[in-house]
Amino acid sequence: MNNPEQFLRAHIEKVISLTDEEAAFIISHFQLKTFRKGQFIIEVGNDVNEVYFVLSGLVKLVYEDQDAKQHIVSFAMEDWWETDFQAFYTQNKAQLTLECIEDTLAYGLSFDNFEKLFSDSRKMERFFLRKSIAGHIGSQTRILSFLTSNARERYEQLLSKNPSLLQRVPKSSLASYLGVSRETLSRLF
C-alpha cells in the first residue's frame, strides 16, 4: 500500500468532498494496523473498541453456534468496513469473531474517535450515515437471498457481485457463507 492516507481519503470522497484540512483532521483519528493471516482481530467475549477500514487483505466475520458450527456472516476486502457492529455500537462484548484470511492492512477507528468525528464533523456524520444505510441494504439483500434463492442462485449472486472472492477464499468458507455444505458447493462449480 503506497499511500494509505490517500486511499482512505479517496474512499471517503466517494461520498463527501473534503478540503485538505478536513482530510487531515479526519485521518488523524485513525490508526494504521497490520494483521497476519489467521490472526483474530475480534474474539467472542472481548470488547469491540474499533471499526476497521480494510486497505489491503481479506477478513471474515464469523458466528459460531452452540454446536461449534461456524457461520460466515460476511467477508471484507479492500475498500470495505468491518467489525462486530452490534458490539461496537452498543459497547458490549463481541458475539462474532473477525479473522484474517490474508495478511491485512487496515485503519482502526476507535469508538471514542468515531464519536468525536460524529460530533465534530457534519460531513463525517453524513458519510457514516450513508455507509450504515448501504450496510443495512446489503444485510437485507443477503437475508432475502436466503429466503428466496436456492444455493445455485446465491452462488451466482456472489459470483456477479464479488468474483474475486472465489479466488481468495477457501471453498469451505465460501460454502459456509452461502449456507451450503462443501459437497454442495463443489457441485455448483
N, C-alpha and C positions, 0 to 999 in steps of 0.2 A: 504494500500500500504506500504509494508515493507521498500523498498528502491527505491524511485522514481528516484534517480540518476542512479542506476544500470539499471532500466527499460528503461530509455531514452538512456543510452549508448548501451544497447543490441539492441534497435531499430535501432540506427544509424549504429551499426556494422553489421547489416544485409546487408548493402550497402557498407560501407567502414571500414577499420581497423583503430583502434585508439591506440595510446600509452596512458599510464595513464596521462601524462602531457597534451596531446591533449584533452582527455576526460574532464579533469578538466577545461581546458580553455573554451571548448565549453559549458559545463554545467553552467559555471559561467555567461553566457549570458542569461540564462533562469530564470524565476521567477515562483515559485510554487504558484498555486491559487486554492481556493476551491469555488465552486458554489453550490447553493441549487436547488433542483428540482423546476422547474417553473421559475427560475431566467433567465433573459435575459442577456447574455454576450455581445451581439451586438444588437443595435436597429437601425432601419431605421433612416437616417438623422444624425447619430452620426459619429464621426471619428472612423476609424478602425486602431488602433495602434498596434495590436498584432495578431499573428497567434498562434493557440493553439494545443498542443500535448496532447491528452487525455490519462491520466494514468488509471483512473477508472471512470465509469459512462457512460452516453449517452446523446448526444446533437442532435438537429435537426436544419438545416439551412432552412429558410422559406422565400419565396417571397409572398407578399400579393398584389393581383391585385387591379385595380380601383374599383371593386365590393366587396372588402374586402374578397375575397375568398383566402384562404391560399393554396399555392402550396409548398410541401416539396421538396426541391432541393436535400438534402442529409441527411443522418444520419452519425454520427461519434461516435465510441465507442473506447474502449481500443486499443491503438497502432495505432490510426488514427490522422491525422492532420485536422483542420478545421478553417475557418474564412470566411468572405466575401472577397474572394481573389481579386476580381477586385478592391474593395475599398482599401484593404491593399496595393496591389502593386502600385496602382496609387495615393495612399494617398488622396482619395476622400471620400465623405460621403457614409455611408452604404446604400445599396439598399435592403439588406436582414437582417433578424433577426437571431440570434443564441440563441436558448433557450435550457435549460437543461430539459431533460425528466426524468433524475435521478440525485441525488446528484452526482457531478462531481469534480474530482481532475484532474487538468491539469497544464502543464507547459505553460506559456505565453512567447513568444519571440517577443519583440518589433521590430518595423520596423527598428529603429536605430541599434539594436543589430543584426538583420537579415543582414543588410547591412555590419556591421563590420565583421560578420562571413564570408560573401562572400569575402570581401576584404582581410581578414587576414588568411583565411584557404582554400587552394585549395581543400582539401578533403571535406569540407562542401559545397563548391560550387558544387562539383560533386554530393554530397548527395542530395542537394536541386534540382539540375537539374534532377536527376533520379526520385525523388518524384514528381516533376512537370510533367514529362513525363508520369508517372504512373497515375497521376490525370487526365491528358488530355485524355489518353486512356480510363480511366473509364468514363469520361464525354461523349466521343464519343460513347462508348458502350451503355450507357444509352439512348442517343439520338436515336441511331439506333434501340434500342429495342422498343421505342415509334413509330418509323416509320414502323417497320417490324413485330412486335409481337402483339398478342391480349392480353387482360387482363389476361387470364389464363396463357399464356406463360410468361408474365412479372412476375406474381406471382411465378411461378415455378423457374424462373431465380433467383429471390430474395431468395427464399427458399433454392436453391442449393448453393448460394454464402454466404448468411448470415442467417442461420437458427435460430440463437439466437434472431434476431430482432423480430421474431414472438412472442416470449415470453416476450419481453421487451418493445415493442412499442404498444400503444393503436391502436385498429383497425381503428379508424378514421384517424390516422396519416399514417398508412400503406396504406389505401385507397388513401389518398392524394398523397403519394409518387408514387403509381402505376398509378395514373391518372384515378381512377375509383371512383364510389360512394361507400358509406359504404355498401349499399344493394348489389351491385355487388360483393364486397369483401366477404360478408357473404355467397354468393352463391358459391364462389371459395373454401371455407373451406370444 
